[in-house]
Amino acid sequence: MKLLKIDKENSSRVLTSAITILKNGGIIAYPTETFYGLGVKFDLVVSLQNLYAIKKRPLEKALPLIIGNRELLGLIASSVNEKTLALMDRFWPGPLTVILAAQKNLPEYLTAGTHTVAVRIPGRSFALTLARAAGFPITATSANISGMPAAQDAGTVVKYFGDRIDLVIDGGNTPGGKPSTIADATGEDITMLREGAIRKEEFYRFVGERG
């Protein structure tokens, strides 16, 4: 396991190292705008399988993804309607996870048999920089053993996983706070499945205004 601390001088080198490890099938831990997340490349089945194993995550719980721009949606979603695109325009980058109808060829670890996929463009953080630089979807499950508290610092990530992950990117303490709001956009109407950092009133006010 490699531990790299980010600073202004080495951020480009850290990004290059992280993306290389992802492409080669490794698992990384990286800071987001809330907690630390665990990342693997979205289409590498063995990497996804390994991620489930180290987290002891139930197979019925799908892995959410982050992307750096909306053009990547075509890799994972079969369709996105105009209402959903407007919602993304309003809240991305930011704490909104959108559930979409999945492409048929996605690994089961990303859909858990639901034929849907969860995705967001993260708010300002290393996670956003990473997703933009990578150019492919990356898993964004919390860096913890299932049932344990989410990690807010690199030391906790190391304590949880040690050498079972390939790279820990140390960006200092993350702010924690509320998780992302989750919206179901698989049908004609968009509904909130979980209230998080985006409040219900703000969400439905926007959805209502869009008709």
N, C-alpha and C positions, 0 to 999 in steps of 0.2 A: 504493500500500500504506500502510495506517494502522497505527501501532504504539501500543498503549495499555498502560500499566503499571498493574497493579491495586494499589489500596490500600483501606483501610477506608472512605475518604470517597467513592470513585468506583466502587465495585463494582457498584452498581445501574445506573449509567450505562454501564459497560462491558458488562454483561449485555444491556441494551437494545440497544446498538449491535451486539453480536454476533448477537443473534436477528434483528434487522432485516436484517442482511447475509445471513444464512442464508436467510431467507424470500424475499429478492430474488435468490437464485441465486448468491451469492458463496461464496468459500472462506475459512475462518478457520483459524488455528492457535491452540491453547489448551493450557494445562498440565493434565496428568493426574497421578495419584498415582505414575506411573513416569517417563514421558517426555512430550514434547509430541506432540499429535495434530493431524490435519487434519480439519476438519469441513465437511460440506455437508449440506443437508436431504435426507433419505433418498429422497424421491420426485421429485426434480428431475433428470431424466435428463441434461440438458446439463451441469449442475453435476457430476454423477458422472463424466461423460465427461471434463470438464476436469480433475478431480482425478486420474484415471488418467493423463492426458497429462502433467501437471506432475511427477508422481512417476515416470513411465516405468515404471508398474506393469504386469506381464503381465496380460492380460485373463482368464487362467485362475485368477487369485487374487482371490477375492471380497473385498469391503470389509466389515469388521465394523462393528457399530453399538453405540451406547450409548443407553440410555433412562433417564428419571428415576424411573419407577415401573412396576410390573408391568401396570397397566391398559393400557399402550401395546403390550403384546405382541400384541394382536389386530390391530394394523395390519400386522404383519410375519410372524406365525406362524400357521399353519393350525390347530394344536392343541398343547396342553401338558398332559401327564398329571400325575397327583397326585404321583408320585415326583419329577418334575422341579420341580414347585411347592415341594415340601419341600426340595429341593436349593437352590433360589433363596432360600427362607426362611433357610437356614443360612448361605449364603455371600454373599448380596447385601445391601447394597452391598459390593462387594469384587472381588478379582482372579480372578473365574470367568467365562469366556466360555462360553456354552451354544449348541450347534448345534441348531436346531429345524427342523422341516418348514416351508417358507416358504409364505406366501400366493401364490396364482397370479399376482397382478398386480404383484409386486415387480419393479423393474428388474433386468435381467440382471447389472448391475454389482455387485449385492448378493448374487447367488447363483452367478454364474459357471457357470450351466447345471446346478448340482447339485440344484436344487429345495430347498435348505436355506439358512438364514440364521444368522449368528453375532451374538450380542447379549449385553450385560452391563449391569448398573447399576454404574458405577464406584465405587471407594472414595472416602473423604473427599478432596476436591480441588475445584478450580475446575470440572473436568469434570462432577462430580456436581451442583454448583450450576447449571451451564449446562443440563444435561439436564433437571433438574427445572423450571427456569424456562421452557424452550423448549416443553415439552409435545408434542414430536414426536421421533422417532428421528433421531440425528445420526451421521454416519460417525466412526470413531475409529481410522483408520489412522495409523501413526506418521509424524511430520513429518520425512521424509527422502526423498531420491531412492532408488529401489529399489537395494538392495545397499550403500548407505552407512549409517554409524552413525545410530541414532535420535537426534534432537536432545534435549538436556537443558536448553537455555536458548534464549531468544528470539533471541539473536544468531546462533546456528547456524541457526535457522529462516530468518532473513533472508538469511543467506549462501546457503542452499540454493535459496530460491525468489524472493527479492526482490519485485518488483512483480507476480509471477504469482499471488499471493494477495492478498486484499482487506484482511485484518486479522490482525495478530499480537497476541495478548494476552500480555503479559509478566508472568508470575507468579514471576519469579526462576528459580533453578536447581531442577529437579525431581530427586527422589532416585534415579531410575534403578532398578536392581535387576532382579529376575526378572519376566518378562512374566506375563500372566494364565494360569492353568491353563485348558485347553480341554476341554470335556466334550461328547460326542455324546449327545444326548437325543432322537434322531429315532425310536428304536425303543422297545420295552418295557423293555429293559435300558439303563442309563446307563453309558457307558464313557469313560475318559480318553484323549484324543488327544494331549495335550501336558501334561507336568508343568511347572508354573510356581511361582508364589508359594504356591499351595496344594499341599502335598506329597501324593504318591500314597497314603501310609499314611493320612493324615487323610481324604482324599477317599473311598477305598474303605471305610474304617471307617464313615463316615456312610452311604454307599450300602448297605453290607451290613446296617447296623442297621435301615435302612428296608425291607429285604427286597425 
